[in-house]
Every structure is written in structure tokens, then in C-alpha cells.
Amino acid sequence: MTGPGGQGKTRLAREVAFRLDAEDWAVGQLAQSEHLSAGHLGESGGGADLAAARPEVFLPGFAVSLNNLSADLAELGRREEALAASVRAVGIREEPAAARPEVFLSGRAVSLNNQSNRLAELGRNKEALVVIGRAVEIRERLATVHPGAFLPDLATSLSNCAVRQDEMGRREEALTSVIRAIAMLKNLAAARPAVFNRLLIECIAHQGALRSPGRPPRAALPQPRPRDRAAGILRMSHRRSGAEAARQAP
């Protein structure tokens, strides 16, 4: 039987092991993203020639790798580099989205959403709000034509837009955005609770905070680092596996 002091040491050992495991995972993801991006750039076998010859085929994949690289750099605190990667992804997707919006416009919205997060991480809230506004506009157009496919993306961007508006002290606009997101997420969570309940709960909590009298703007409050939704899902899965390992430890 372990005494109080031994239990404290065991908990500390588990926490240290889990944190080291999480850091190893983030470094591994970064290395993979950098390798994939290098491949698309042509640093490992002629990818640049392929992208130049058939940009409609290879540039979108390069943009995806840049998005992943941006998220991994942000995870490691390399925020300026993360922003540079996200800006490049947005630029790459501009021409294909203009030429064939029915195919590539949704990918451009993804990159804009991620760029907004990177700007917010650097405290560039005004620019972050402008960029997320562009993502919302694109996703509204897409959801009008194909609501089943694009309403989840629109709800995500609206929730992010509400955060950016709140950071700028534009509380009424933030409340409007989050109410719209909640209305969409309620229907989505009813059908797929495991996927959408978390974001729905976050939006409802944000709505309540926005309606609290005397509350300062969000930018004046302690903030966690903004996360990309897709990358966040991967990190949450990693946390769960670490917690399970801790519970099984002697």
C-alpha cells in the first residue's frame, strides 16, 4: 500500500511521462509535415516540376501539407513560422479557387480559418477578424448550395468569428455569430453528438459569457492558444490515450 507521499510521487511521474509523450508526438508530427511539404516543394524527388506542370493536381496537396505544418509549428510555439506556412497555404489556394470554385473554394476557406488562428496566436486580432470573416463568407456561399456538406464548416467558422469579434470588443456582433453557430450545431449534434457536442458546449458557454453584464472583452481575459479544429481532434485523441496509460500504471 502506498502512503500519501508515495502517491504524490506516482502522480508526478505519470504527469511527467505523459508530457514527454505529448512532446514526442508533436515533434514527430512536425517532422512528418516538414517532410511532406518538402516533397511537394520538390526537395525530395521532382515535386516542384510536377506542381508546375499540373498545379490543379499537386498544389492542393501542397497546401494541405502546409496547413498541417502550420498547426504543428504552432503546437511547438514557433508562431511566426506557423503563420508563414498558413499564409503560403492561402496564397497557393487562391488561383485554383478562382478558376474552379466548386472544387477548390472549400479548401481555401480551411486555409483562411487556420490563418486567422495563427494571427490570433500572435495577438494580431484585427487582422485575424478580417481573415475569419472571409472564411465565413466563403462557407456561407458553399452551405447555401450544399448545406449537408458545408454547414459544419460554417458553424466552426462562425464560432471562431465570434471569438475574434469578442477579442475586438464587438460584443453584439460576437453574440449574433455565436447564436447562429449554436442554431446549426444543435441540429448537427443531435445527429452526431460525438463529433459536435464539444463545440456546441463551447459555443453555449461563450454565449453565456457574452450576456454577462460587466464582463471585459475577451482579449482582456487569460486566453488558451487558439486551435485548429481538425488538429485539435488529433490532440484530444492523444490526450485520451495518455490518460488511459496513466490509469493503467501501477
C-alpha positions in Angstrom: 0.0 0.0 0.0 1.4 3.4 -1.0 1.4 6.3 1.5 0.4 9.9 0.7 3.9 10.8 -0.2 4.3 7.8 -2.5 1.0 8.6 -4.2 2.1 12.1 -4.9 5.4 10.9 -6.4 3.5 8.4 -8.6 1.1 11.1 -9.8 4.1 13.4 -10.6 5.9 10.6 -12.5 2.8 9.9 -14.6 2.3 13.6 -15.4 6.0 13.9 -16.5 5.8 10.8 -18.6 2.6 12.0 -20.3 4.0 15.4 -21.0 7.2 13.9 -22.5 5.0 11.6 -24.6 2.9 14.6 -25.9 6.1 16.5 -26.8 7.4 13.5 -28.7 4.2 13.2 -30.6 4.2 16.9 -31.5 7.8 16.7 -32.7 7.0 13.6 -34.8 4.0 15.3 -36.4 6.2 18.3 -37.2 8.9 16.2 -38.8 6.2 14.4 -40.9 4.7 17.6 -42.0 8.0 19.2 -42.9 8.9 16.0 -44.9 5.6 16.1 -46.8 5.9 19.8 -47.5 9.5 19.3 -48.8 8.2 16.6 -51.1 5.6 18.8 -52.6 8.2 21.6 -52.9 10.4 19.3 -54.9 13.2 18.9 -52.3 12.8 15.1 -52.5 12.2 14.0 -56.0 10.9 16.5 -58.5 7.7 17.6 -56.8 8.2 21.2 -57.9 8.2 20.1 -61.6 5.0 18.1 -61.0 3.3 21.1 -59.3 4.4 23.4 -62.1 3.2 21.0 -64.8 -0.1 20.1 -63.2 -0.9 22.6 -60.4 -4.5 21.6 -60.3 -3.4 18.2 -59.2 -0.4 18.8 -56.9 -0.8 22.3 -55.5 -3.8 21.5 -53.3 -1.9 18.6 -51.7 1.0 21.0 -51.0 -1.5 23.4 -49.4 -2.8 20.6 -47.1 0.8 19.8 -46.1 1.4 23.5 -45.3 -1.7 23.6 -43.2 -0.5 20.6 -41.2 2.9 22.1 -40.9 1.4 25.3 -39.6 -0.6 23.5 -36.9 2.4 21.5 -35.8 4.7 24.6 -35.7 2.1 26.4 -33.6 1.9 23.3 -31.3 5.6 23.8 -30.6 5.3 27.5 -30.0 7.0 28.5 -33.3 4.3 31.0 -34.1 5.9 33.2 -36.7 6.9 30.2 -38.8 3.4 28.8 -38.3 1.9 32.0 -39.6 4.3 32.0 -42.6 3.2 28.4 -43.5 -0.5 29.3 -43.3 -0.1 32.5 -45.4 1.6 30.4 -48.0 -1.2 27.8 -48.0 -3.8 30.6 -48.5 -1.8 32.0 -51.4 -1.4 28.7 -53.1 -5.2 28.1 -53.0 -6.2 31.5 -54.3 -5.8 30.8 -58.1 -7.3 27.2 -58.1 -10.3 28.5 -56.1 -10.8 31.3 -58.6 -10.6 29.0 -61.6 -12.7 26.2 -60.2 -14.5 27.3 -57.1 -16.8 24.2 -57.0 -13.7 22.1 -56.4 -11.2 24.3 -54.5 -13.1 27.1 -52.7 -13.8 24.9 -49.6 -10.0 24.3 -49.3 -9.3 28.0 -49.4 -11.8 28.5 -46.5 -9.9 25.9 -44.5 -6.6 27.8 -45.0 -8.2 31.1 -44.2 -9.7 29.7 -41.0 -6.2 28.4 -40.0 -4.5 31.7 -40.9 -6.9 33.5 -38.6 -5.9 31.3 -35.7 -2.2 31.8 -36.4 -2.7 35.6 -36.4 -4.7 35.5 -33.2 -1.9 33.5 -31.5 0.4 36.4 -32.3 -2.1 39.0 -30.9 -2.9 40.4 -34.3 -6.6 40.3 -33.5 -7.8 42.9 -36.1 -6.2 41.0 -39.0 -7.4 37.7 -37.6 -11.0 39.0 -37.6 -10.7 40.2 -41.2 -9.4 36.8 -42.3 -12.0 34.7 -40.5 -14.7 37.0 -42.0 -13.5 35.9 -45.4 -13.7 32.3 -44.4 -17.3 32.8 -43.2 -18.3 34.4 -46.4 -17.0 31.5 -48.5 -18.6 28.9 -46.3 -21.9 30.7 -46.3 -21.9 30.5 -50.1 -21.0 26.9 -50.1 -23.6 26.0 -47.4 -26.3 27.7 -49.4 -25.7 25.3 -52.3 -24.8 22.2 -50.3 -25.9 22.6 -46.7 -25.3 18.9 -45.8 -21.7 19.1 -46.7 -20.7 22.6 -45.6 -22.9 23.6 -42.6 -20.5 22.0 -40.1 -17.6 24.1 -41.6 -19.8 27.2 -41.5 -20.7 26.6 -37.8 -17.0 26.2 -37.0 -16.0 29.4 -38.7 -18.9 31.3 -37.1 -17.8 30.1 -33.7 -14.2 31.3 -34.4 -15.5 34.6 -35.8 -17.4 35.2 -32.6 -14.2 34.7 -30.6 -12.4 37.2 -32.8 -15.2 39.7 -32.6 -15.2 39.3 -28.8 -11.5 40.0 -28.7 -12.0 43.3 -30.5 -14.8 44.3 -28.1 -17.5 43.9 -30.6 -19.8 42.0 -28.2 -23.1 42.4 -30.1 -21.6 41.1 -33.3 -20.0 38.2 -31.4 -23.3 37.3 -29.8 -25.0 37.3 -33.3 -22.3 35.0 -34.7 -22.3 32.6 -31.8 -26.1 32.3 -31.8 -26.0 31.4 -35.4 -23.4 28.8 -34.7 -25.4 27.3 -31.9 -28.5 27.0 -34.0 -26.6 25.0 -36.6 -24.7 22.9 -34.0 -27.8 21.8 -32.2 -29.1 20.0 -35.3 -25.6 18.7 -36.1 -25.1 17.4 -32.5 -28.5 15.7 -32.5 -27.4 13.6 -35.4 -23.7 13.2 -34.5 -23.2 14.0 -30.8 -19.7 12.6 -30.6 -18.5 14.9 -33.3 -20.3 18.2 -32.5 -21.2 18.2 -28.8 -17.9 19.6 -27.7 -18.1 22.6 -30.0 -21.8 23.1 -29.1 -20.9 23.3 -25.4 -18.1 25.7 -26.0 -20.4 28.0 -28.0 -23.2 27.9 -25.4 -20.6 28.8 -22.7 -19.4 31.7 -24.9 -22.9 32.9 -25.4 -23.5 32.9 -21.7 -20.3 34.9 -21.1 -21.2 37.4 -23.8 -24.5 38.0 -22.0 -22.8 38.5 -18.6 -23.0 42.2 -17.6 -19.7 43.9 -16.8 -17.6 41.3 -18.4 -14.4 42.7 -20.0 -13.7 42.0 -23.7 -12.2 38.5 -24.3 -8.8 39.9 -25.2 -8.5 41.3 -21.6 -9.0 37.8 -20.1 -6.4 35.0 -19.9 -6.6 33.0 -23.1 -5.7 29.5 -24.1 -4.0 29.2 -27.5 -6.5 29.1 -30.4 -6.5 25.7 -32.1 -7.4 24.4 -35.5 -10.4 22.2 -35.1 -9.0 19.3 -37.1 -5.7 19.4 -35.4 -7.5 19.7 -32.0 -9.3 16.4 -32.7 -5.9 14.7 -33.1 -4.5 16.2 -30.0 -7.6 15.3 -27.9 -7.2 11.6 -29.1 -3.6 11.8 -27.9 -4.6 13.1 -24.5 -7.1 10.3 -24.1 -4.6 7.7 -24.9 -2.2 9.3 -22.4 -4.9 9.3 -19.7 -5.7 5.7 -20.3 -2.0 4.8 -19.9 -1.8 6.7 -16.7 -4.8 4.8 -15.3 -3.2 1.5 -16.1 0.1 2.5 -14.4 0.8 0.7 -11.1 
